[in-house]
Each structure stands twice: as C-alpha cells, then as structure tokens.
C-alpha cells in the first residue's frame, strides 16, 4: 500500500532521504481529504513551511470509523500470539529506523536531536512492552461467597478506539496509545496534533510495513478537530476515547463523550513541584533538575515547574542550577550541538513571555535568560527566576518551556502544602538523603507519580497518569492494556 503524496525527508550523512506519507490513512489506502484542503506543517526552528498534509472533514472521520469497523472482528479474533508478534515487529522496525525518525521529529517539532532520539526509543518500547502484555491478558475465576455459582471474568476488546495525541511527543504519545489498543484486540483511529502530523504518518507507515492489517490503524489530520471529533463521538461506534493534552480541552471532550457514554482515558496538564530538602545530595539534585526541567526543552506535562528548595541549600542549589542551565546551547533542533531547541510556535513563546513578565512585575529576579532572542524561529532561552511571589501566574499555570521558578521553604510541612497548592496532580519530584523521609513525603503529595531522587519517571512498564485535574486512567504497564478492555462476568455452576 504505497502513499502517492509524500514529504521527502532530506538525506543526512548517515541516512538516505525518506518518503513520508502526507495523506490520510483510512483502511487500505492513503488519500486526500474529501475537500482537498491541506494543512501546512511549520519548522519551529525556522518558522518556515516544511510540508503540508491532508485536512480531514467530519465525513472523513466517519469513513475512518467505517474502516476500523470493517477490520474489528478479524483483529479481535486474531490470536494474542499473532498480535504480539506483529507488535514486536513494529518495535524492531522502529528501532531500525530510529535515526531518520529522530530527524523528522526535530524538524517538525523543534526539539533537540538528542531529545528526539530518546523519544523514538521510548516510543518503540511501548510496542515491545505490549507485545509481551498481549499474551498475558488474564481473566479471573472465583467462587461466589454464598457458594451458588462460580464467578468467571474475561477481558474483551472494548471496541473501536479514538486516540488523540499532542505535538510535544509525536511518536511516543502515539505508540503509548496504539500499542495497548492493538494488544487488547481493538482497532483504532489516531488523530495527531496538526503541528506534528508527519511523525504519526511515518509511524503508521512503519506499522503497515511490519504487517499490521489495513484498517486496524487509521490516521487522520484535521484543522477542525472540535467539529471532526464531535461528529465521530456522536456517530455511535466509538467505544473508547484516549486523549493526551490540556485540561481545558479534556473537559470539553468529556462533555462530548458523555452523550454516547464513551469510555474515556485522559492524560491532562501538570504543574510539577520539585522539592529539594536540606539533606539532599545537591549534585544529584542538580542533575535530576536538568532532566526534569530541560528534557524536551520543558515542553512536557511532566516538566518540573515549581522548584521548592529548603532554605539551608537554597543559595547553593540556585547557583549551580544557573550555571548548568546557562551552559545549555540554544539552537536548531537538528544540530547535534543544540541542547535546547525551538518551542512549537509563536504562541508558546508569547505565553512564556507573559508569565515571566507577570512574575517580574510582582518582584521576581531574573537570574538567567528572561527574554526571547531576535532570530528566526520560535525560541526562548533557558531561564531561571528567584524570589517569585506566591501569587504569580507562573506558579499557577503549566509553563511548557525552559523556565525554572525557584522558591525557598523552611519546613517539610510547608513544602508539602506548597506542592499540593494546585489543581494539577500529575508528577512530583523529591530529593532527600533519607529514604524514610522521602517515602513519607511521597505519600502526602497529591500526585499520580513521584520521582524520588530521580529526574525521570516515564517508563513503558510503569502506570503513567495523574490525579485531580491531571486526568483519568493510566497508560503504560499492565494497567494500560486494561484501559482498552471490558470485563465480562459469566455466572456458571458446575
């Protein structure tokens, strides 16, 4: 199944040019949208058009449901071992193609090439993990307490799944949803963000080459996501909605899904606190802070936003963090020398400028950065703010950029209260020299994930998700495949 409209990825010293599909993938063919419109894809590092992709209408969305429906029965009946082998093949092909996939991500997303390479391997890992989970979807059997019958529980595919992914991890957010859906026996429709659609189409192409049957995975891009998704949810055959994105959009989708009682998983916004206690190893805390803050240039829902540093180590931590962040090179994502790439668009730059300006007006000191450079593309430098007033907007909102906000605290109780003072609860970071203290603090933090003396929590084998306004459900681990199943109870006596 060859795509006719392609974007030719430029050749590099290590890789030949690659043809990336730019049309909708619906069933067994790549095709233009019904109205023939296109969406421009912009390179954030230059601000210039990189390519264009097909623009789906609501009718195209319904067609993708039809394609997924035609493939559903056969895929659900495919033996788990066969599904596992196909997913394993997807993993192997993705790893084999990791170099050019990373280049593609850097081009359309702007992130540093090192971050893009890390993302591709992380994304591929979901195929490997769910290849293993596909054959381990175990049921249950027990005796009813009264002894009248046996309770048999089996887990069946939930049905056609609509997967909506953001632009910040265009490969990993796609595979984190596609892999468990397919492992459970569901067919799906992926709607990637219009800012970074090329990666999604490239991953879909790799999956087809790996042997995934037509219609099992469909991909549509649209400039009218609200109208298209609404039409799809109200069509009646979508039984699962898995969304990663802002809390604001998540709330709107939950309202739409309520009309047809669609099962929803929501991985929403974050405002991660990073706690450093007086007894922490400062060198380790700085290393962890650089990962938690600067991975993906801060454009991650798991990014550390609010750094609460106990007063005894506040000055030293601040000094070392400024030095480390100041050494990060800002530049084109595709350059191997770049440590911090471009933000996704000008609106992202403007948001950070506004948040920093508000903090400064309220008394914050700019220790590093603090102003967008005058150059093509959408850049904001690594920035450190101290003495930030506690009513500043930058403490309330998800920053989504390379800005670290530092505040001192005196007692652990104070730090916990500050960390929990947010509507979000996705991830929190703790650095302490005492494991007992760390675990006690972790228990009291209102967060779905805790990184204890670590700057990274993401792992395909771990349950990813938050509490409060940060979402519903979990992705990754064995929890992730259960999100795409229905439990069926059979009462039987023998």
Order of alpha helices (4+ residues) and beta strands (2+ residues): beta-beta-beta-beta-beta-beta-alpha-alpha-alpha-alpha-beta-beta-beta-alpha-beta-alpha-beta-alpha-beta-alpha-beta-beta-alpha-beta-alpha-alpha-beta-beta-beta-alpha-beta-alpha-beta-beta-alpha-beta
